[in-house]
Amino acid sequence: MKKDPFKITTSKCRHAALLSMALLVGCAAPDFDRALRDANELARPVSGSANASLASNASTRQELEKLSQRLLSAPLSPDGAAQLALANSPAFQSALAQGWEALAMARQRSLPGGVTFSFERLREGGDLEIGRLLSVGLFDLVTLPQRQSIWESTSQETRLRIASLIAQKVIDTKQAWIRAVAANEAEKYAKQVSDAAHASAELARRMQMVGNFTKLQAARQHLFYADATARLASARQLNKSSRETLISQLGLTPLQALQLKLPERLPTLPKTPRTVSQINATMADQRIDLRLARLQLEIVAKSHGIDLASSLTDIELGARSDTKFESNSDRSRTRGYELDIRLPVFDWGATRRSELDARLLAAAANYEDVGRAAASQLRVSYGAYRNAHDQARHHRDEVVPLLKTISEENLLRYNGMLIGVFELLADAREQIVGVSAAIEAQRDFWLADYALNSTLIGLPSPSTAQESSRSAARAAEPAAH
């Protein structure tokens, strides 16, 4: 019985399977759900109870839609706004998916290149020759432990970047929420000022008609009204734009935007501001930029030897089995192995060593720079926070009570006919303007508070994040196949 020339023996199949299994150990796709849970925990100092979820399937999307509808059914709090943005924003979901992609790509770069199978079928006259070659990169196998170590650091780096993404989204959303609520409240007070100015201008016009007011006095009252009308128009536009900015951060549809309800007032000021000791105690453990810089240094240091070796040589080992069928029905078999070695004829590594040394030096200097800049950033941010708190508290405890006292006294004087209606209306305008300034001070405090949280966790600026991302990509390139 003639054997099938295309049939590979059972022994060969067994050896190929064992080799493939050995190479594919740990090749399972990275668990992004676990990575996302870790990222949520890392962002907890800023995100609080808000959690990010990737809408990767229909059931998760339905859960996120139900959560969005529940949050929109009541006036939205700052924490509710943060959770709604994480659950509902398509832009944030896209960024999470890119994080998933980055994690998968990092995992793929840490694995060997796989097994190469070559098949040849050559015919010469009546002779037929079948060649089979199974090869593997020895360098990939030898450096597998180092690649796994790099993967662990890269995986942690990706988790930190996702945590930074979550924290940044929460900060941006809460700041947009503060601006929207403050703008809505400011518009209401601007409307009251406009109404008071309109009443004053109308009364002045009528008194001028009967000869009790000069043209100059009437013009002054109308000027107050014109200025108040312009301020009201600006307040309305600011309210609309602030609300739309918040809607954009939340990723709301037009129908959801109509359902959005905001509180009437900003949150009250905390009883006491955060102290320097509290800030210093939390900074070192929470700053993402310090952790990222340290991981960048670790990745570059770990990949230094692999980079240099891979630039100098590459080794492929293959097992070969050739079968020749001659025209006289004779068959012969040849077995052996092949070893392919790449020789660096034109560059023996001097250029590559310079590049790697420069990259390692840059990563070390960057880590030191981030550490030094962190303290300066914290001092600036904390100074702005304390100043905003003192200003808001001053308006709340000093300015507004004094304005209220003045208003009450003027009302008594008006009832006693010691002042006229115009003085009373002017006092009402001043009181409303003072309350509006207090609202702005309260808004600035909460914006400074969230900015301080951003500094504490060490959120990188967009340019810093992009450069760090490019640096990470360069560090991971040597592990690519």
URCOR-V730731 format. One record per residue. RES is the residue in one letter. D_CENTER is the distance of its C-alpha to the mean C-alpha in Angstrom with 1 decimal. Layout:
{{RES D_CENTER} {RES D_CENTER}}
This chain:
{{M 68.5} {K 66.3} {K 62.8} {D 59.8} {P 58.7} {F 55.1} {K 54.9} {I 52.9} {T 54.5} {T 53.2} {S 52.9} {K 50.7} {C 48.4} {R 48.2} {H 47.4} {A 44.7} {A 43.1} {L 43.1} {L 41.6} {S 38.9} {M 38.1} {A 38.0} {L 35.5} {L 33.2} {V 32.9} {G 29.3} {C 28.3} {A 26.8} {A 23.4} {P 20.5} {D 19.8} {F 16.3} {D 17.1} {R 17.9} {A 14.8} {L 12.7} {R 15.1} {D 14.7} {A 10.9} {N 11.7} {E 14.4} {L 12.5} {A 10.2} {R 13.5} {P 14.5} {V 12.1} {S 11.7} {G 15.5} {S 17.0} {A 14.1} {N 13.3} {A 11.2} {S 13.6} {L 13.9} {A 16.8} {S 18.6} {N 22.1} {A 24.2} {S 24.6} {T 20.9} {R 20.6} {Q 23.6} {E 22.4} {L 19.2} {E 21.5} {K 23.8} {L 21.2} {S 20.2} {Q 23.9} {R 24.6} {L 22.0} {L 23.4} {S 27.0} {A 26.9} {P 25.7} {L 22.0} {S 21.0} {P 17.8} {D 17.0} {G 18.1} {A 16.0} {A 12.8} {Q 14.2} {L 15.3} {A 12.0} {L 10.6} {A 14.0} {N 15.0} {S 12.5} {P 13.4} {A 10.5} {F 8.1} {Q 10.8} {S 11.1} {A 7.7} {L 8.8} {A 12.1} {Q 11.2} {G 10.0} {W 13.4} {E 15.1} {A 13.9} {L 15.3} {A 18.4} {M 19.1} {A 18.9} {R 21.3} {Q 23.5} {R 23.8} {S 25.0} {L 27.9} {P 31.4} {G 32.3} {G 34.6} {V 38.4} {T 40.2} {F 43.3} {S 45.7} {F 48.8} {E 51.8} {R 54.9} {L 57.6} {R 61.1} {E 64.1} {G 67.2} {G 67.9} {D 65.5} {L 62.0} {E 59.5} {I 56.3} {G 53.6} {R 50.6} {L 48.0} {L 45.3} {S 43.1} {V 40.1} {G 38.3} {L 39.6} {F 37.0} {D 34.2} {L 36.0} {V 36.8} {T 33.3} {L 31.8} {P 31.4} {Q 29.6} {R 27.3} {Q 26.5} {S 25.8} {I 23.4} {W 21.7} {E 21.3} {S 19.5} {T 17.4} {S 16.5} {Q 15.5} {E 13.4} {T 11.5} {R 11.2} {L 9.8} {R 7.1} {I 6.4} {A 7.0} {S 4.8} {L 1.8} {I 5.0} {A 6.2} {Q 4.7} {K 5.7} {V 8.7} {I 9.6} {D 9.7} {T 11.6} {K 13.9} {Q 14.7} {A 15.5} {W 17.6} {I 19.4} {R 20.3} {A 21.5} {V 23.7} {A 25.0} {A 25.9} {N 27.6} {E 29.6} {A 30.5} {E 31.8} {K 34.2} {Y 35.6} {A 35.9} {K 37.9} {Q 40.2} {V 40.8} {S 41.7} {D 44.0} {A 45.7} {A 46.1} {H 47.5} {A 50.0} {S 51.1} {A 51.5} {E 53.4} {L 55.7} {A 56.3} {R 57.2} {R 59.8} {M 61.2} {Q 61.7} {M 63.5} {V 66.0} {G 66.4} {N 64.7} {F 61.8} {T 61.9} {K 60.1} {L 58.0} {Q 57.0} {A 56.0} {A 54.0} {R 52.0} {Q 51.1} {H 50.2} {L 48.0} {F 46.1} {Y 45.7} {A 44.5} {D 41.9} {A 40.7} {T 40.5} {A 38.3} {R 36.0} {L 35.8} {A 34.8} {S 32.0} {A 30.8} {R 30.9} {Q 28.9} {L 26.3} {N 26.2} {K 25.8} {S 23.0} {S 21.1} {R 21.6} {E 20.5} {T 17.2} {L 16.6} {I 17.8} {S 15.5} {Q 12.4} {L 14.2} {G 15.0} {L 18.7} {T 21.7} {P 24.7} {L 26.4} {Q 23.6} {A 23.3} {L 27.0} {Q 26.5} {L 23.9} {K 25.7} {L 24.7} {P 26.6} {E 29.4} {R 28.3} {L 25.5} {P 25.3} {T 28.0} {L 27.5} {P 27.4} {K 30.8} {T 30.0} {P 27.1} {R 25.3} {T 27.4} {V 26.8} {S 27.7} {Q 25.2} {I 22.4} {N 23.8} {A 24.1} {T 20.5} {M 18.9} {A 20.0} {D 18.8} {Q 15.3} {R 14.0} {I 11.4} {D 12.4} {L 15.9} {R 15.4} {L 13.7} {A 16.6} {R 19.1} {L 18.0} {Q 18.2} {L 21.6} {E 22.6} {I 21.7} {V 23.6} {A 26.5} {K 26.8} {S 26.8} {H 29.3} {G 32.4} {I 31.3} {D 30.5} {L 33.8} {A 35.8} {S 34.3} {S 35.1} {L 38.7} {T 39.7} {D 39.0} {I 41.4} {E 42.1} {L 44.6} {G 46.2} {A 49.0} {R 51.4} {S 54.1} {D 56.4} {T 59.2} {K 62.0} {F 64.3} {E 67.6} {S 69.9} {N 72.5} {S 70.2} {D 69.6} {R 66.1} {S 64.6} {R 61.3} {T 59.4} {R 56.7} {G 54.7} {Y 51.4} {E 49.6} {L 47.7} {D 45.6} {I 44.6} {R 42.9} {L 44.4} {P 42.8} {V 45.8} {F 44.2} {D 41.7} {W 42.2} {G 38.7} {A 39.2} {T 36.6} {R 34.1} {R 34.7} {S 34.1} {E 30.8} {L 29.7} {D 31.0} {A 29.2} {R 25.9} {L 26.5} {L 27.6} {A 24.6} {A 22.2} {A 24.5} {A 24.6} {N 20.8} {Y 20.6} {E 23.4} {D 21.9} {V 18.6} {G 20.8} {R 23.1} {A 20.6} {A 18.9} {A 22.1} {S 22.6} {Q 19.2} {L 20.0} {R 23.4} {V 22.4} {S 19.8} {Y 22.3} {G 25.1} {A 23.4} {Y 22.7} {R 26.3} {N 27.7} {A 25.9} {H 27.2} {D 30.7} {Q 30.8} {A 29.7} {R 32.2} {H 34.9} {H 34.6} {R 34.7} {D 37.5} {E 39.5} {V 39.1} {V 38.9} {P 41.8} {L 43.9} {L 43.3} {K 44.3} {T 47.4} {I 48.4} {S 47.9} {E 50.1} {E 52.8} {N 52.9} {L 53.3} {L 56.3} {R 57.7} {Y 57.3} {N 59.2} {G 61.8} {M 62.1} {L 61.2} {I 58.4} {G 58.0} {V 55.4} {F 53.7} {E 53.1} {L 51.6} {L 49.3} {A 48.2} {D 47.4} {A 45.4} {R 43.3} {E 42.8} {Q 41.7} {I 39.2} {V 37.8} {G 37.5} {V 35.7} {S 33.2} {A 32.7} {A 32.0} {I 29.4} {E 27.7} {A 27.9} {Q 26.5} {R 23.5} {D 23.0} {F 23.1} {W 20.4} {L 18.1} {A 19.1} {D 18.6} {Y 14.9} {A 14.6} {L 16.5} {N 14.2} {S 11.3} {T 13.9} {L 15.1} {I 12.1} {G 11.7} {L 8.4} {P 9.2} {S 10.1} {P 9.4} {S 12.8} {T 12.4} {A 9.4} {Q 11.6} {E 14.6} {S 13.5} {S 12.6} {R 16.0} {S 17.6} {A 16.4} {A 17.9} {R 21.0} {A 21.4} {A 21.3} {E 23.7} {P 26.8} {A 26.3} {A 26.3} {H 29.6}}
